[in-house]
Amino acid sequence: MVFAVVRAGGRQEKVEVGTIVTLDRIKASENGTVELAPVLLVDGDKITSDAEALAKVTVTAEVLGDLRGPKIVIQKFKNKTGYRKRQGHRQELTRVKVTGIK
């Protein structure tokens, strides 16, 4: 069983070949490929975390499409002053499918 932990958008994700992952928006064309930076590689009983050895490892993924996350409502309120502020946010996301770990 081969899997890797990759750095993507300020977070780390555990991926295997065929895994579909939702990441922060990546500038890539739809049906294009991107390369993700590995942090850890597990190949059966062998665990690789050395930076020099990981420089030789490539994790490639195919871009499935862009989407937007759920709407988050931010509300601020201060008592007795009449201060109310309402703001919304939707995160820009990209869905990718891991195609290879070499």
DSSP file with accessible surface (Angstrom, degrees, kcal/mol):
  #  RESIDUE AA STRUCTURE BP1 BP2  ACC     N-H-->O    O-->H-N    N-H-->O    O-->H-N    TCO  KAPPA ALPHA  PHI   PSI    X-CA   Y-CA   Z-CA
    1    1 A M              0   0  144      0, 0.0    43,-2.2     0, 0.0     2,-0.5   0.000 360.0 360.0 360.0 122.3    0.0    0.0    0.0
    2    2 A V  E     +A   43   0A  58     41,-0.2    15,-0.4    15,-0.0     2,-0.3  -0.941 360.0 152.9-113.4 126.2    1.5    3.3   -1.1
    3    3 A F  E     -A   42   0A  35     39,-2.2    39,-2.9    -2,-0.5     2,-0.3  -0.969  21.3-155.6-145.2 163.2    0.3    6.6    0.1
    4    4 A A  E     -AB  41  15A   0     11,-2.6    11,-3.3    -2,-0.3     2,-0.6  -0.959  16.6-134.2-136.1 154.0    1.7   10.1    0.6
    5    5 A V  E     -AB  40  14A  25     35,-2.5    34,-3.7    -2,-0.3    35,-1.6  -0.962  34.4-168.0-106.0 122.0    1.0   13.1    2.7
    6    6 A V  E     -AB  38  13A   1      7,-2.7     7,-2.3    -2,-0.6     2,-0.5  -0.827  23.1-123.3-115.0 153.2    1.1   16.2    0.5
    7    7 A R  E     +AB  37  12A 141     30,-2.9    30,-0.7    -2,-0.3     2,-0.3  -0.824  40.3 163.3 -92.8 125.0    1.2   19.9    1.3
    8    8 A A  E >   - B   0  11A   8      3,-2.9     3,-1.2    -2,-0.5    16,-0.2  -0.891  62.1 -20.0-149.2 111.7   -1.7   21.7   -0.4
    9    9 A G  T 3  S-     0   0   45     -2,-0.3     3,-0.1     1,-0.3    16,-0.1   0.865 123.8 -48.7  65.1  39.0   -3.1   25.1    0.4
   10   10 A G  T 3  S+     0   0   81      1,-0.3     2,-0.3    14,-0.1    -1,-0.3   0.476 125.6  82.7  81.9  -0.5   -1.6   25.5    3.9
   11   11 A R  E <  S-B    8   0A 108     -3,-1.2    -3,-2.9     2,-0.0     2,-0.4  -0.803  74.3-122.2-126.5 171.9   -2.9   22.1    4.9
   12   12 A Q  E     -B    7   0A 120     -2,-0.3     2,-0.4    -5,-0.2    -5,-0.2  -0.957  24.1-167.7-118.7 136.7   -1.7   18.6    4.6
   13   13 A E  E     -B    6   0A  57     -7,-2.3    -7,-2.7    -2,-0.4     2,-0.6  -0.972  19.8-133.1-125.5 138.2   -3.7   15.8    3.0
   14   14 A K  E     +B    5   0A 119     -2,-0.4     2,-0.3    -9,-0.2    -9,-0.2  -0.804  37.8 178.7 -87.9 123.5   -3.2   12.0    3.0
   15   15 A V  E     -B    4   0A   1    -11,-3.3   -11,-2.6    -2,-0.6     2,-0.3  -0.934  20.4-176.4-131.5 150.3   -3.6   10.8   -0.6
   16   16 A E    >   -     0   0   74     -2,-0.3     3,-1.9   -13,-0.2    82,-0.3  -0.820  52.5 -70.7-126.6 172.0   -3.4    7.5   -2.6
   17   17 A V  T 3  S+     0   0   90    -15,-0.4    82,-0.2    -2,-0.3     3,-0.1  -0.495 124.6  22.7 -66.7 128.5   -3.7    6.9   -6.3
   18   18 A G  T 3  S+     0   0   38     80,-2.8    -1,-0.3     1,-0.3     2,-0.2   0.325  88.6 138.4  96.7  -7.0   -7.3    7.5   -7.2
   19   19 A T    <   -     0   0   45     -3,-1.9    79,-2.6    79,-0.1     2,-0.5  -0.521  45.3-144.9 -73.7 135.7   -8.1    9.7   -4.3
   20   20 A I  E     -D   97   0B  93     -2,-0.2     2,-0.4    77,-0.2    77,-0.2  -0.910  23.4-176.6-102.0 124.2  -10.3   12.8   -5.0
   21   21 A V  E     -D   96   0B  11     75,-2.8    75,-2.9    -2,-0.5     2,-0.6  -0.944  22.9-141.2-125.7 141.0   -9.3   15.8   -2.8
   22   22 A T  E     +D   95   0B  46     -2,-0.4    73,-0.2    73,-0.2     2,-0.2  -0.919  32.6 173.0-102.4 121.0  -10.8   19.3   -2.5
   23   23 A L  E     -D   94   0B   3     71,-3.1    71,-2.7    -2,-0.6     3,-0.1  -0.701  40.6 -78.8-119.3 169.0   -8.1   21.9   -2.1
   24   24 A D  E    S-D   93   0B  40     69,-0.2    69,-0.3    -2,-0.2    -1,-0.1  -0.334  79.0 -63.7 -61.3 156.5   -7.8   25.7   -2.0
   25   25 A R        -     0   0   99     67,-1.7     2,-0.4    68,-0.1    -1,-0.2  -0.115  55.7-164.1 -53.9 128.9   -8.0   27.2   -5.5
   26   26 A I        -     0   0   44     -3,-0.1     2,-1.3     2,-0.1    -1,-0.1  -0.954  25.0-120.8-113.8 135.2   -5.1   26.2   -7.7
   27   27 A K        +     0   0  213     -2,-0.4     2,-0.3    67,-0.0    67,-0.0  -0.631  67.7 118.1 -78.3  96.9   -4.3   28.1  -10.9
   28   28 A A        -     0   0   31     -2,-1.3    -2,-0.1     4,-0.0     2,-0.1  -0.973  65.4-103.4-157.2 148.8   -4.6   25.3  -13.5
   29   29 A S    >   -     0   0   88     -2,-0.3     3,-1.9     4,-0.1    34,-0.2  -0.403  48.8 -91.5 -74.5 153.8   -6.8   24.6  -16.5
   30   30 A E  T 3  S+     0   0  128      1,-0.3    34,-0.1    -2,-0.1    -1,-0.1  -0.398 115.9  19.0 -65.0 141.7   -9.6   22.1  -16.2
   31   31 A N  T 3  S+     0   0  117     32,-1.7    -1,-0.3     1,-0.2    33,-0.1   0.580 103.9 121.5  66.9  13.1   -8.5   18.6  -17.2
   32   32 A G    <   -     0   0   15     -3,-1.9    31,-2.7    31,-0.1     2,-0.4  -0.273  61.8-114.6 -87.6-177.8   -4.9   19.8  -16.7
   33   33 A T  E     -E   62   0B 109     29,-0.2     2,-0.3    -3,-0.1    29,-0.2  -0.925  24.2-169.6-122.2 149.3   -2.4   18.3  -14.3
   34   34 A V  E     -E   61   0B  22     27,-2.8    27,-2.6    -2,-0.4     2,-0.5  -0.923  18.0-132.0-130.4 158.1   -0.7   19.7  -11.2
   35   35 A E  E     -E   60   0B 135     -2,-0.3     2,-0.3    25,-0.2    25,-0.2  -0.954  18.7-153.0-114.2 128.9    2.1   18.5   -9.1
   36   36 A L  E     -E   59   0B  15     23,-2.8    23,-0.8    -2,-0.5   -28,-0.1  -0.801  19.9-117.2-103.2 143.2    1.7   18.4   -5.3
   37   37 A A  E     -A    7   0A  45    -30,-0.7   -30,-2.9    -2,-0.3     2,-0.2  -0.665  29.3-137.6 -82.1 119.9    4.7   18.7   -2.8
   38   38 A P  E     +A    6   0A  23      0, 0.0   -32,-0.3     0, 0.0     3,-0.1  -0.490  24.8 177.9 -78.7 145.1    5.1   15.5   -0.7
   39   39 A V  E    S+     0   0A  38    -34,-3.7     2,-0.3     1,-0.4   -33,-0.2   0.646  74.8  11.4-109.5 -31.0    5.8   15.8    3.0
   40   40 A L  E     -A    5   0A  50    -35,-1.6   -35,-2.5    14,-0.1    -1,-0.4  -0.993  61.7-160.8-150.3 143.5    5.8   12.1    3.8
   41   41 A L  E     -AC   4  48A  21      7,-2.3     7,-3.3    -2,-0.3     2,-0.5  -0.998   2.3-168.3-130.9 129.1    5.8    8.9    1.7
   42   42 A V  E     +AC   3  47A  18    -39,-2.9   -39,-2.2    -2,-0.4     2,-0.5  -0.977   8.1 175.4-118.7 118.9    4.8    5.4    3.0
   43   43 A D  E >   -AC   2  46A  86      3,-3.0     3,-1.9    -2,-0.5     2,-0.5  -0.843  66.1 -64.8-123.4  87.9    5.6    2.5    0.7
   44   44 A G  T 3  S-     0   0   42    -43,-2.2   -41,-0.0    -2,-0.5     0, 0.0  -0.544 119.9 -13.2  70.2-115.9    4.6   -0.7    2.5
   45   45 A D  T 3  S+     0   0  170     -2,-0.5     2,-0.5    -3,-0.1    -1,-0.3   0.559 118.9  94.9 -92.0 -10.6    6.9   -0.8    5.6
   46   46 A K  E <   -C   43   0A 142     -3,-1.9    -3,-3.0     2,-0.0     2,-0.5  -0.742  55.6-168.7 -90.6 122.4    9.3    1.9    4.3
   47   47 A I  E     -C   42   0A 114     -2,-0.5     2,-0.5    -5,-0.2    -5,-0.2  -0.948   1.6-165.5-112.5 126.4    8.5    5.4    5.5
   48   48 A T  E     +C   41   0A  22     -7,-3.3    -7,-2.3    -2,-0.5    -2,-0.0  -0.949  29.4 144.6-116.1 122.9   10.3    8.4    3.8
   49   49 A S        +     0   0   85     -2,-0.5     2,-0.2    -9,-0.2    -1,-0.1   0.332  34.8 120.2-132.5   1.5   10.4   11.8    5.4
   50   50 A D     >  -     0   0   91      1,-0.1     4,-2.5     2,-0.0     5,-0.2  -0.500  61.6-137.4 -71.8 134.7   13.9   13.0    4.4
   51   51 A A  H  > S+     0   0   77      1,-0.2     4,-1.2    -2,-0.2    -1,-0.1   0.871 102.0  51.6 -63.3 -37.6   13.8   16.2    2.3
   52   52 A E  H  4 S+     0   0  150      1,-0.2     4,-0.5     2,-0.2    -1,-0.2   0.906 112.9  44.5 -68.3 -39.5   16.4   15.0   -0.1
   53   53 A A  H >4 S+     0   0   36      1,-0.2     3,-1.0     2,-0.2     4,-0.3   0.876 111.5  53.5 -71.6 -35.5   14.6   11.7   -0.7
   54   54 A L  H >< S+     0   0   15     -4,-2.5     3,-0.9     1,-0.2    -1,-0.2   0.732  94.3  70.4 -72.5 -20.1   11.3   13.5   -1.1
   55   55 A A  T 3< S+     0   0   82     -4,-1.2    -1,-0.2     1,-0.2    -2,-0.2   0.795  98.6  50.5 -64.9 -25.4   12.7   15.8   -3.7
   56   56 A K  T <  S+     0   0  179     -3,-1.0     2,-0.4    -4,-0.5    -1,-0.2   0.597  95.0  89.9 -85.8 -12.6   12.8   12.8   -6.0
   57   57 A V    <   -     0   0   19     -3,-0.9     2,-0.4    -4,-0.3    44,-0.0  -0.693  58.8-165.8 -89.5 135.4    9.2   11.9   -5.4
   58   58 A T        -     0   0   46     44,-2.6    44,-2.5    -2,-0.4     2,-0.6  -0.982   9.3-166.0-122.2 134.6    6.4   13.3   -7.5
   59   59 A V  E     -EF  36 101B   0    -23,-0.8   -23,-2.8    -2,-0.4     2,-0.3  -0.973  16.1-167.8-116.1 112.0    2.7   13.3   -6.8
   60   60 A T  E     -EF  35 100B  44     40,-2.2    39,-2.2    -2,-0.6    40,-1.6  -0.797   5.3-174.9-104.6 146.8    0.7   14.2   -9.8
   61   61 A A  E     -EF  34  98B   0    -27,-2.6   -27,-2.8    -2,-0.3     2,-0.4  -0.990  21.0-131.4-140.6 147.8   -3.0   15.0   -9.9
   62   62 A E  E     -EF  33  97B  68     35,-3.1    35,-2.6    -2,-0.3     2,-0.5  -0.833  26.9-123.4 -99.1 133.2   -5.6   15.7  -12.6
   63   63 A V  E     - F   0  96B   1    -31,-2.7   -32,-1.7    -2,-0.4    33,-0.2  -0.640  26.3-178.5 -79.1 122.7   -7.8   18.8  -12.1
   64   64 A L  E     -     0   0B  58     31,-2.7     2,-0.2    -2,-0.5    32,-0.2   0.745  55.8 -64.0 -91.3 -29.4  -11.5   17.9  -12.2
   65   65 A G  E     - F   0  95B  12     30,-1.3    30,-2.9   -36,-0.1    -1,-0.3  -0.851  44.8 -88.0 159.8 166.6  -12.9   21.4  -11.8
   66   66 A D  E     + F   0  94B  76     -2,-0.2     2,-0.3    28,-0.2    28,-0.2  -0.763  43.5 162.2 -99.8 148.3  -13.3   24.5   -9.8
   67   67 A L  E     - F   0  93B  53     26,-2.5    26,-3.0    -2,-0.3     2,-0.4  -0.900  32.1-114.2-151.4 177.8  -16.1   25.0   -7.2
   68   68 A R  E     - F   0  92B 119     -2,-0.3    24,-0.2    24,-0.2     3,-0.1  -0.960  26.6-126.7-123.9 143.2  -17.0   27.2   -4.3
   69   69 A G        -     0   0    7     22,-2.9     3,-0.1    -2,-0.4    -1,-0.0  -0.049  46.0 -65.3 -75.9-177.5  -17.4   26.1   -0.7
   70   70 A P        -     0   0  108      0, 0.0    21,-0.5     0, 0.0     2,-0.3  -0.315  59.4 -97.0 -69.6 153.9  -20.5   26.7    1.5
   71   71 A K        -     0   0  143     19,-0.1     2,-0.5    -3,-0.1    19,-0.2  -0.550  35.4-158.0 -74.4 132.8  -21.4   30.2    2.5
   72   72 A I  E     -G   89   0C  95     17,-2.7    17,-1.6    -2,-0.3     2,-0.5  -0.952   5.5-148.4-112.3 128.5  -20.1   31.3    5.9
   73   73 A V  E     -G   88   0C  73     -2,-0.5     2,-0.5    15,-0.2    15,-0.2  -0.871   8.2-163.2-101.4 125.7  -21.9   34.1    7.7
   74   74 A I  E     -G   87   0C  62     13,-3.9    13,-2.8    -2,-0.5     2,-0.4  -0.937  10.9-178.0-108.4 121.7  -19.8   36.4    9.9
   75   75 A Q  E     -G   86   0C 138     -2,-0.5     2,-0.4    11,-0.2    11,-0.2  -0.984   8.2-169.0-124.2 132.8  -21.8   38.5   12.4
   76   76 A K  E     +G   85   0C 107      9,-2.9     9,-2.4    -2,-0.4     2,-0.3  -0.953  10.2 176.3-118.6 142.2  -20.4   41.0   14.8
   77   77 A F  E     -G   84   0C 123     -2,-0.4     2,-0.5     7,-0.2     7,-0.2  -0.997  15.6-164.1-147.8 133.5  -22.4   42.6   17.6
   78   78 A K  E >>> -G   83   0C 130      5,-2.0     3,-1.1    -2,-0.3     5,-0.6  -0.992  31.1-116.5-120.9 130.7  -21.7   45.0   20.4
   79   79 A N  T 345S-     0   0  112     -2,-0.5    -2,-0.0     1,-0.2     4,-0.0  -0.297  86.2  -0.4 -67.2 140.4  -24.1   45.4   23.2
   80   80 A K  T 345S+     0   0  192      1,-0.1    -1,-0.2    -2,-0.0     0, 0.0   0.478 112.8  82.2  66.8   5.9  -25.9   48.7   23.9
   81   81 A T  T <45S-     0   0   99     -3,-1.1    -2,-0.1     2,-0.2    -1,-0.1   0.531  95.1-120.9-114.3 -10.0  -24.2   50.6   21.0
   82   82 A G  T  <5 +     0   0   68     -4,-0.6     2,-0.6     1,-0.3    -3,-0.1   0.603  60.7 149.0  79.8   9.6  -26.3   49.7   18.0
   83   83 A Y  E   < +G   78   0C  90     -5,-0.6    -5,-2.0     2,-0.0     2,-0.4  -0.698  11.1 156.7 -83.7 118.2  -23.2   48.2   16.3
   84   84 A R  E     -G   77   0C 191     -2,-0.6     2,-0.4    -7,-0.2    -7,-0.2  -0.988  13.8-179.3-139.6 134.5  -24.1   45.3   14.1
   85   85 A K  E     -G   76   0C  99     -9,-2.4    -9,-2.9    -2,-0.4     2,-0.4  -1.000   4.5-169.9-137.0 134.6  -22.0   44.1   11.1
   86   86 A R  E     +G   75   0C 180     -2,-0.4     2,-0.3   -11,-0.2   -11,-0.2  -0.987  11.2 167.9-128.4 133.9  -22.8   41.2    8.8
   87   87 A Q  E     -G   74   0C 100    -13,-2.8   -13,-3.9    -2,-0.4     2,-0.3  -0.990  16.0-152.8-144.1 148.0  -20.5   39.7    6.3
   88   88 A G  E     -G   73   0C  38     -2,-0.3     2,-0.3   -15,-0.2   -15,-0.2  -0.830   8.5-171.8-121.8 160.9  -20.4   36.6    4.1
   89   89 A H  E     -G   72   0C  85    -17,-1.6   -17,-2.7    -2,-0.3     2,-0.4  -0.984  10.9-171.2-152.1 139.9  -17.7   34.5    2.6
   90   90 A R        -     0   0  102     -2,-0.3     2,-0.2   -19,-0.2   -19,-0.1  -0.982  26.4-132.4-130.9 122.9  -17.4   31.6    0.1
   91   91 A Q        -     0   0   81    -21,-0.5   -22,-2.9    -2,-0.4     2,-0.5  -0.501  16.1-125.9 -76.3 138.2  -14.0   29.9   -0.3
   92   92 A E  E     - F   0  68B  71    -24,-0.2   -67,-1.7    -2,-0.2     2,-0.3  -0.720  38.7-177.1 -82.2 126.7  -12.7   29.2   -3.8
   93   93 A L  E     -DF  24  67B  25    -26,-3.0   -26,-2.5    -2,-0.5     2,-0.4  -0.863  22.5-152.0-127.5 160.2  -11.9   25.5   -4.2
   94   94 A T  E     -DF  23  66B   1    -71,-2.7   -71,-3.1    -2,-0.3     2,-0.5  -0.999  12.4-146.0-131.4 133.7  -10.4   23.1   -6.7
   95   95 A R  E     +DF  22  65B 104    -30,-2.9   -31,-2.7    -2,-0.4   -30,-1.3  -0.877  24.1 179.1-101.0 127.5  -11.2   19.4   -6.9
   96   96 A V  E     -DF  21  63B   0    -75,-2.9   -75,-2.8    -2,-0.5     2,-0.5  -0.913  22.2-144.6-128.4 154.9   -8.3   17.1   -8.0
   97   97 A K  E     -DF  20  62B  84    -35,-2.6   -35,-3.1    -2,-0.3     2,-0.3  -0.984  24.7-125.6-119.7 124.8   -7.8   13.4   -8.5
   98   98 A V  E     + F   0  61B   0    -79,-2.6   -80,-2.8    -2,-0.5   -37,-0.3  -0.530  30.9 174.6 -72.7 125.4   -4.4   11.9   -7.7
   99   99 A T  E     +     0   0B  66    -39,-2.2     2,-0.3    -2,-0.3   -38,-0.2   0.650  57.4   9.0-107.8 -20.5   -3.1   10.0  -10.7
  100  100 A G  E     - F   0  60B   9    -40,-1.6   -40,-2.2   -84,-0.1     2,-0.4  -0.964  39.7-165.5-164.4 145.2    0.3    8.9   -9.7
  101  101 A I  E       F   0  59B  26     -2,-0.3   -42,-0.2   -42,-0.2   -84,-0.1  -0.970 360.0 360.0-128.9 111.5    2.9    8.7   -6.9
  102  102 A K              0   0  181    -44,-2.5   -44,-2.6    -2,-0.4    -2,-0.0  -0.968 360.0 360.0-127.3 360.0    6.4    8.0   -8.2
